[in-house]
Amino acid sequence: MADRLIYMSTDAVLKVLCQSGALIKWEAELDDDESPQRRIYLAPDVHAWLNPPEGSKKSDVKYAAGVRRFLKGFIVGENFDDVIKLKNLDVDEFDDPDQGIWAIRVQREPKTRIFGGFPHENVFVGTHVYLRSELPKKKWTNEKSKVLTQWSGRYKALVGDAEKQVVGMLPRLRNRTRAQLTSNTKGRRNG
């Protein structure tokens, strides 16, 4: 039996990946007057880092709470159309991404980078996280390679039965600007 590649909607692939445990949809705690405008999906280890278990060091719990507040801003549609919060890792100039590799830049101390990409505008998938102090000064070749490896290896959705198995791939948007990736889409279904 050979797998055949077909088109599945991004939402369908994300749903299968969440059901399989390859990704976890991160849910921000929203106020009554807030609604989600964007979504974040995380690799399980990134999700665990963002939600430290009971009994963790107080400083880790406090830091994670601050990161969750920052990411909530992304979810509710705050401006992420700047290099301070969202960095394209593909080019030195920030206008022409080509591989679709991005980092959300958490500016709290210690500064952190959540690496990943966008399979759809307003949908970020975080593959891994590093403290900025642990990263080299330039050319984050290893971090970019890790995003590409995760994307090509883990983000395939297998659906079907024993007779016929279908593979859906999670796309990674390329050649998009920050404004295109984080456009405010009030009124668009974004669940």
ZAVO-363516 format. One record per residue: chain; y, z, x of N, C-alpha, C in turn; residue number from 1; residue in one letter. Coordinates in nm, 2 decimals. Example, Ala and Ser with C-alpha at 12.3 -4.5 7.8 and 13.67 -1.06 7.14 Angstrom:
R ch    n.v    n.w    n.u   ca.v   ca.w   ca.u    c.v    c.w    c.u   i aa
R  A  -0.57   0.78   1.32  -0.45   0.78   1.23  -0.33   0.78   1.32   1  a
R  A  -0.22   0.71   1.28  -0.11   0.71   1.37   0.00   0.79   1.29   2  s
END
This chain:
R ch    n.v    n.w    n.u   ca.v   ca.w   ca.u    c.v    c.w    c.u   i aa
R  A  -0.12   0.00   0.09   0.00   0.00   0.00   0.12   0.00   0.09   1  m
R  A   0.21  -0.09   0.07   0.33  -0.10   0.15   0.45  -0.06   0.06   2  a
R  A   0.54   0.02   0.12   0.66   0.06   0.05   0.75  -0.06   0.04   3  d
R  A   0.82  -0.07  -0.06   0.92  -0.18  -0.07   1.05  -0.12  -0.10   4  r
R  A   1.15  -0.17  -0.04   1.29  -0.12  -0.05   1.36  -0.18  -0.17   5  l
R  A   1.41  -0.10  -0.26   1.48  -0.15  -0.37   1.61  -0.07  -0.38   6  i
R  A   1.70  -0.12  -0.46   1.83  -0.05  -0.49   1.81   0.06  -0.59   7  y
R  A   1.85   0.18  -0.55   1.86   0.29  -0.65   2.00   0.34  -0.64   8  m
R  A   2.06   0.39  -0.75   2.19   0.44  -0.75   2.20   0.55  -0.65   9  s
R  A   2.32   0.57  -0.59   2.34   0.69  -0.50   2.31   0.82  -0.57  10  t
R  A   2.35   0.83  -0.69   2.32   0.96  -0.77   2.17   0.98  -0.78  11  d
R  A   2.09   0.87  -0.81   1.95   0.88  -0.82   1.88   0.92  -0.69  12  a
R  A   1.93   0.87  -0.58   1.88   0.90  -0.45   1.91   1.05  -0.42  13  v
R  A   2.03   1.09  -0.44   2.07   1.23  -0.42   1.99   1.32  -0.50  14  l
R  A   1.96   1.29  -0.62   1.88   1.37  -0.71   1.74   1.39  -0.65  15  k
R  A   1.68   1.28  -0.61   1.54   1.29  -0.55   1.55   1.37  -0.42  16  v
R  A   1.65   1.35  -0.34   1.66   1.42  -0.21   1.68   1.57  -0.24  17  l
R  A   1.75   1.61  -0.34   1.77   1.75  -0.37   1.63   1.81  -0.43  18  c
R  A   1.56   1.73  -0.51   1.44   1.78  -0.56   1.33   1.80  -0.45  19  q
R  A   1.34   1.71  -0.35   1.24   1.72  -0.24   1.28   1.83  -0.14  20  s
R  A   1.41   1.88  -0.14   1.45   1.99  -0.05   1.52   1.93   0.07  21  g
R  A   1.53   1.80   0.09   1.60   1.74   0.20   1.75   1.77   0.20  22  a
R  A   1.80   1.78   0.08   1.95   1.82   0.07   1.96   1.92  -0.04  23  l
R  A   2.07   2.00  -0.03   2.11   2.09  -0.14   2.25   2.07  -0.18  24  i
R  A   2.27   2.05  -0.31   2.40   2.03  -0.36   2.47   2.17  -0.35  25  k
R  A   2.59   2.17  -0.29   2.67   2.29  -0.27   2.76   2.31  -0.39  26  w
R  A   2.75   2.42  -0.46   2.83   2.44  -0.58   2.94   2.54  -0.55  27  e
R  A   3.06   2.50  -0.56   3.17   2.60  -0.54   3.19   2.68  -0.66  28  a
R  A   3.23   2.80  -0.64   3.27   2.89  -0.76   3.41   2.85  -0.80  29  e
R  A   3.41   2.79  -0.92   3.54   2.74  -0.97   3.60   2.83  -1.07  30  l
R  A   3.74   2.84  -1.07   3.81   2.91  -1.17   3.81   2.84  -1.30  31  d
R  A   3.84   2.90  -1.41   3.84   2.84  -1.54   3.92   2.72  -1.55  32  d
R  A   4.03   2.71  -1.48   4.12   2.60  -1.49   4.09   2.49  -1.39  33  d
R  A   3.98   2.50  -1.32   3.94   2.40  -1.21   3.82   2.32  -1.26  34  e
R  A   3.81   2.20  -1.21   3.69   2.12  -1.24   3.66   2.04  -1.11  35  s
R  A   3.53   2.01  -1.09   3.50   1.94  -0.97   3.54   1.79  -0.97  36  p
R  A   3.61   1.75  -0.86   3.65   1.62  -0.84   3.57   1.55  -0.74  37  q
R  A   3.50   1.63  -0.65   3.42   1.57  -0.54   3.29   1.66  -0.53  38  r
R  A   3.20   1.61  -0.46   3.07   1.68  -0.44   3.04   1.69  -0.29  39  r
R  A   2.97   1.80  -0.25   2.92   1.82  -0.12   2.77   1.85  -0.13  40  i
R  A   2.69   1.77  -0.05   2.55   1.80  -0.03   2.53   1.84   0.11  41  y
R  A   2.44   1.93   0.14   2.42   1.99   0.27   2.27   1.99   0.31  42  l
R  A   2.24   1.96   0.44   2.11   1.99   0.49   2.08   2.13   0.47  43  a
R  A   1.95   2.17   0.45   1.92   2.31   0.42   1.97   2.41   0.52  44  p
R  A   1.97   2.38   0.65   2.02   2.47   0.75   2.17   2.49   0.74  45  d
R  A   2.24   2.39   0.71   2.39   2.40   0.69   2.42   2.48   0.57  46  v
R  A   2.34   2.46   0.46   2.36   2.54   0.34   2.33   2.69   0.37  47  h
R  A   2.23   2.72   0.45   2.19   2.86   0.48   2.30   2.92   0.57  48  a
R  A   2.36   2.84   0.66   2.47   2.89   0.74   2.59   2.93   0.65  49  w
R  A   2.62   2.85   0.55   2.73   2.87   0.46   2.71   2.99   0.36  50  l
R  A   2.58   3.02   0.35   2.55   3.13   0.26   2.46   3.23   0.33  51  n
R  A   2.51   3.31   0.42   2.43   3.40   0.50   2.36   3.50   0.41  52  p
R  A   2.23   3.54   0.45   2.15   3.63   0.36   2.21   3.77   0.36  53  p
R  A   2.17   3.84   0.26   2.20   3.98   0.25   2.16   4.05   0.38  54  e
R  A   2.24   4.14   0.43   2.21   4.21   0.56   2.27   4.15   0.68  55  g
R  A   2.33   4.03   0.66   2.39   3.96   0.78   2.51   4.04   0.83  56  s
R  A   2.55   4.01   0.95   2.67   4.08   1.01   2.79   4.05   0.92  57  k
R  A   2.87   4.16   0.90   2.99   4.15   0.82   3.08   4.04   0.86  58  k
R  A   3.10   4.01   0.99   3.19   3.91   1.03   3.13   3.77   0.99  59  s
R  A   3.00   3.75   0.99   2.94   3.62   0.95   2.96   3.60   0.80  60  d
R  A   2.95   3.71   0.72   2.96   3.70   0.58   3.11   3.66   0.55  61  v
R  A   3.20   3.73   0.62   3.35   3.70   0.59   3.38   3.56   0.63  62  k
R  A   3.33   3.52   0.75   3.36   3.38   0.80   3.31   3.28   0.70  63  y
R  A   3.19   3.30   0.65   3.12   3.20   0.56   3.20   3.20   0.43  64  a
R  A   3.25   3.31   0.38   3.33   3.31   0.26   3.46   3.23   0.28  65  a
R  A   3.52   3.24   0.39   3.64   3.16   0.42   3.61   3.01   0.43  66  g
R  A   3.50   2.98   0.48   3.46   2.83   0.49   3.43   2.78   0.35  67  v
R  A   3.37   2.87   0.27   3.34   2.83   0.13   3.47   2.80   0.05  68  r
R  A   3.57   2.89   0.07   3.70   2.87   0.01   3.76   2.74   0.05  69  r
R  A   3.75   2.71   0.18   3.81   2.58   0.24   3.73   2.46   0.17  70  f
R  A   3.60   2.47   0.17   3.53   2.36   0.11   3.55   2.34  -0.04  71  l
R  A   3.58   2.46  -0.11   3.61   2.45  -0.25   3.74   2.36  -0.27  72  k
R  A   3.83   2.36  -0.17   3.95   2.27  -0.18   3.90   2.13  -0.18  73  g
R  A   3.80   2.09  -0.11   3.75   1.96  -0.11   3.70   1.93  -0.25  74  f
R  A   3.61   2.02  -0.31   3.55   2.00  -0.44   3.65   1.98  -0.55  75  i
R  A   3.76   2.06  -0.55   3.86   2.05  -0.66   3.96   1.95  -0.64  76  v
R  A   3.95   1.87  -0.53   4.04   1.75  -0.52   4.16   1.77  -0.43  77  g
R  A   4.17   1.88  -0.35   4.28   1.90  -0.27   4.29   1.78  -0.17  78  e
R  A   4.41   1.76  -0.11   4.43   1.66  -0.01   4.35   1.68   0.11  79  n
R  A   4.25   1.59   0.13   4.17   1.59   0.26   4.20   1.45   0.33  80  f
R  A   4.31   1.39   0.30   4.34   1.26   0.35   4.43   1.28   0.48  81  d
R  A   4.38   1.36   0.57   4.45   1.38   0.70   4.35   1.42   0.81  82  d
R  A   4.39   1.40   0.93   4.30   1.42   1.04   4.28   1.57   1.07  83  v
R  A   4.36   1.66   1.01   4.35   1.80   1.03   4.22   1.85   0.96  84  i
R  A   4.19   1.79   0.84   4.08   1.84   0.76   3.95   1.75   0.77  85  k
R  A   3.98   1.62   0.80   3.87   1.52   0.80   3.89   1.43   0.91  86  l
R  A   3.79   1.42   1.00   3.80   1.34   1.12   3.70   1.23   1.12  87  k
R  A   3.74   1.11   1.15   3.65   1.00   1.17   3.60   1.00   1.31  88  n
R  A   3.47   1.00   1.33   3.42   1.01   1.47   3.39   0.88   1.53  89  l
R  A   3.41   0.77   1.46   3.37   0.64   1.51   3.48   0.57   1.60  90  d
R  A   3.60   0.61   1.58   3.70   0.53   1.65   3.81   0.63   1.71  91  v
R  A   3.88   0.58   1.81   3.98   0.66   1.87   4.11   0.66   1.78  92  d
R  A   4.13   0.54   1.72   4.24   0.53   1.62   4.17   0.57   1.49  93  e
R  A   4.25   0.63   1.40   4.18   0.69   1.28   4.18   0.60   1.16  94  f
R  A   4.20   0.47   1.18   4.22   0.38   1.06   4.09   0.30   1.03  95  d
R  A   4.01   0.27   1.12   3.90   0.17   1.10   3.77   0.23   1.14  96  d
R  A   3.71   0.31   1.05   3.57   0.36   1.08   3.47   0.24   1.08  97  p
R  A   3.37   0.25   1.16   3.27   0.15   1.16   3.13   0.20   1.14  98  d
R  A   3.09   0.32   1.18   2.96   0.37   1.15   2.96   0.47   1.03  99  q
R  A   3.07   0.51   0.99   3.07   0.60   0.87   3.04   0.74   0.91 100  g
R  A   3.07   0.79   1.03   3.04   0.92   1.07   3.17   1.00   1.07 101  i
R  A   3.16   1.12   1.00   3.28   1.20   0.98   3.25   1.34   1.01 102  w
R  A   3.36   1.42   1.03   3.34   1.57   1.05   3.45   1.63   0.96 103  a
R  A   3.41   1.73   0.88   3.50   1.81   0.81   3.54   1.92   0.91 104  i
R  A   3.67   1.94   0.93   3.72   2.02   1.04   3.77   2.16   0.98 105  r
R  A   3.69   2.26   0.99   3.72   2.39   0.94   3.81   2.45   1.05 106  v
R  A   3.93   2.48   1.01   4.03   2.53   1.11   4.03   2.68   1.13 107  q
R  A   3.95   2.76   1.05   3.95   2.90   1.06   3.89   2.93   1.20 108  r
R  A   3.93   3.05   1.25   3.87   3.09   1.38   3.74   3.16   1.36 109  e
R  A   3.64   3.13   1.43   3.63   3.02   1.52   3.62   2.88   1.45 110  p
R  A   3.68   2.78   1.51   3.68   2.65   1.44   3.54   2.59   1.44 111  k
R  A   3.52   2.52   1.33   3.38   2.47   1.31   3.40   2.32   1.27 112  t
R  A   3.29   2.24   1.30   3.28   2.10   1.25   3.15   2.09   1.17 113  r
R  A   3.17   2.03   1.05   3.05   2.00   0.97   3.04   1.85   0.98 114  i
R  A   2.94   1.80   1.04   2.92   1.65   1.06   2.84   1.59   0.95 115  f
R  A   2.87   1.46   0.92   2.80   1.39   0.82   2.86   1.26   0.78 116  g
R  A   2.85   1.22   0.66   2.90   1.10   0.61   2.92   1.10   0.46 117  g
R  A   2.97   0.99   0.41   2.99   0.97   0.27   2.90   0.86   0.22 118  f
R  A   2.81   0.89   0.13   2.73   0.79   0.06   2.80   0.72  -0.05 119  p
R  A   2.90   0.79  -0.10   2.99   0.73  -0.21   3.12   0.80  -0.19 120  h
R  A   3.23   0.74  -0.24   3.36   0.80  -0.23   3.35   0.94  -0.30 121  e
R  A   3.42   1.04  -0.24   3.42   1.17  -0.30   3.29   1.25  -0.30 122  n
R  A   3.19   1.20  -0.22   3.06   1.26  -0.20   3.04   1.27  -0.05 123  v
R  A   3.04   1.40   0.00   3.01   1.42   0.14   2.87   1.48   0.16 124  f
R  A   2.80   1.43   0.26   2.67   1.48   0.30   2.68   1.54   0.44 125  v
R  A   2.67   1.68   0.45   2.68   1.74   0.58   2.54   1.76   0.64 126  g
R  A   2.52   1.70   0.76   2.39   1.70   0.82   2.37   1.81   0.92 127  t
R  A   2.48   1.86   0.98   2.47   1.97   1.08   2.61   2.03   1.10 128  h
R  A   2.61   2.14   1.17   2.73   2.21   1.19   2.73   2.27   1.33 129  v
R  A   2.85   2.27   1.39   2.87   2.33   1.53   3.00   2.40   1.53 130  y
R  A   3.01   2.51   1.61   3.13   2.57   1.65   3.20   2.47   1.74 131  l
R  A   3.33   2.45   1.72   3.41   2.35   1.80   3.40   2.39   1.95 132  r
R  A   3.40   2.52   1.98   3.39   2.56   2.12   3.26   2.52   2.19 133  s
R  A   3.16   2.49   2.11   3.03   2.45   2.17   3.02   2.30   2.19 134  e
R  A   3.12   2.22   2.15   3.12   2.08   2.16   3.19   2.03   2.28 135  l
R  A   3.15   1.91   2.33   3.23   1.86   2.45   3.37   1.82   2.40 136  p
R  A   3.46   1.80   2.50   3.60   1.77   2.47   3.61   1.63   2.40 137  k
R  A   3.53   1.53   2.44   3.54   1.39   2.39   3.41   1.33   2.37 138  k
R  A   3.40   1.22   2.30   3.28   1.14   2.29   3.16   1.22   2.24 139  k
R  A   3.16   1.26   2.12   3.06   1.34   2.06   2.93   1.26   2.03 140  w
R  A   2.88   1.19   2.14   2.77   1.10   2.13   2.65   1.17   2.07 141  t
R  A   2.61   1.29   2.11   2.49   1.35   2.06   2.51   1.39   1.91 142  n
R  A   2.63   1.43   1.88   2.65   1.47   1.74   2.65   1.35   1.65 143  e
R  A   2.70   1.24   1.69   2.70   1.12   1.61   2.56   1.07   1.60 144  k
R  A   2.48   1.07   1.71   2.34   1.03   1.71   2.26   1.12   1.61 145  s
R  A   2.29   1.24   1.61   2.22   1.33   1.52   2.24   1.29   1.37 146  k
R  A   2.37   1.26   1.34   2.40   1.21   1.20   2.32   1.09   1.17 147  v
R  A   2.32   0.99   1.26   2.25   0.86   1.24   2.10   0.89   1.22 148  l
R  A   2.04   0.97   1.31   1.90   1.00   1.30   1.86   1.07   1.17 149  t
R  A   1.94   1.17   1.13   1.91   1.23   1.00   1.92   1.13   0.89 150  q
R  A   2.02   1.05   0.89   2.05   0.96   0.78   1.93   0.85   0.77 151  w
R  A   1.89   0.80   0.88   1.79   0.70   0.88   1.65   0.76   0.86 152  s
R  A   1.63   0.88   0.90   1.49   0.94   0.89   1.47   1.03   0.76 153  g
R  A   1.56   1.11   0.72   1.54   1.21   0.62   1.59   1.16   0.48 154  r
R  A   1.69   1.07   0.48   1.76   1.05   0.35   1.70   0.92   0.29 155  y
R  A   1.57   0.92   0.26   1.50   0.82   0.19   1.44   0.89   0.07 156  k
R  A   1.46   0.83  -0.05   1.40   0.88  -0.17   1.27   0.81  -0.21 157  a
R  A   1.16   0.88  -0.21   1.04   0.82  -0.25   1.01   0.85  -0.40 158  l
R  A   0.99   0.74  -0.48   0.96   0.76  -0.62   0.85   0.67  -0.65 159  v
R  A   0.78   0.70  -0.76   0.67   0.62  -0.81   0.54   0.70  -0.81 160  g
R  A   0.43   0.62  -0.82   0.30   0.69  -0.82   0.21   0.63  -0.71 161  d
R  A   0.08   0.66  -0.72  -0.01   0.62  -0.61  -0.02   0.47  -0.60 162  a
R  A   0.00   0.40  -0.72  -0.02   0.26  -0.72   0.10   0.18  -0.66 163  e
R  A   0.22   0.24  -0.69   0.34   0.17  -0.65   0.44   0.27  -0.61 164  k
R  A   0.48   0.27  -0.48   0.58   0.37  -0.43   0.71   0.29  -0.39 165  q
R  A   0.82   0.34  -0.44   0.95   0.28  -0.41   1.03   0.36  -0.32 166  v
R  A   1.10   0.30  -0.23   1.19   0.38  -0.14   1.33   0.34  -0.17 167  v
R  A   1.41   0.44  -0.19   1.56   0.42  -0.20   1.63   0.49  -0.09 168  g
R  A   1.72   0.42  -0.03   1.79   0.47   0.09   1.93   0.52   0.05 169  m
R  A   1.97   0.63   0.11   2.10   0.69   0.09   2.20   0.61   0.17 170  l
R  A   2.29   0.54   0.11   2.39   0.46   0.19   2.49   0.54   0.26 171  p
R  A   2.55   0.49   0.36   2.66   0.56   0.44   2.77   0.46   0.44 172  r
R  A   2.88   0.50   0.37   3.00   0.41   0.36   3.06   0.38   0.50 173  l
R  A   3.09   0.26   0.52   3.15   0.22   0.65   3.28   0.15   0.62 174  r
R  A   3.36   0.13   0.72   3.49   0.06   0.70   3.57   0.11   0.59 175  n
R  A   3.58   0.24   0.58   3.66   0.30   0.47   3.76   0.40   0.54 176  r
R  A   3.88   0.41   0.48   3.98   0.51   0.53   3.96   0.64   0.46 177  t
R  A   4.02   0.74   0.51   4.02   0.88   0.45   4.06   0.87   0.30 178  r
R  A   4.17   0.79   0.28   4.22   0.78   0.14   4.12   0.72   0.05 179  a
R  A   4.04   0.62   0.10   3.94   0.56   0.01   3.83   0.66  -0.01 180  q
R  A   3.79   0.73   0.09   3.68   0.82   0.07   3.71   0.95  -0.01 181  l
R  A   3.83   0.99  -0.01   3.87   1.11  -0.08   3.97   1.09  -0.19 182  t
R  A   3.96   0.97  -0.26   4.06   0.94  -0.36   4.04   1.04  -0.48 183  s
R  A   4.15   1.07  -0.54   4.14   1.16  -0.66   4.09   1.08  -0.78 184  n
R  A   3.98   1.13  -0.83   3.91   1.05  -0.94   3.91   1.12  -1.07 185  t
R  A   4.02   1.19  -1.10   4.01   1.26  -1.23   3.97   1.17  -1.34 186  k
R  A   3.88   1.23  -1.42   3.82   1.15  -1.53   3.69   1.08  -1.50 187  g
R  A   3.66   1.06  -1.37   3.53   1.00  -1.33   3.42   1.10  -1.34 188  r
R  A   3.31   1.06  -1.39   3.20   1.16  -1.39   3.16   1.19  -1.25 189  r
R  A   3.16   1.31  -1.21   3.14   1.35  -1.08   3.05   1.48  -1.07 190  n
R  A   2.95   1.48  -1.15   2.86   1.60  -1.16   2.76   1.60  -1.06 191  g
END
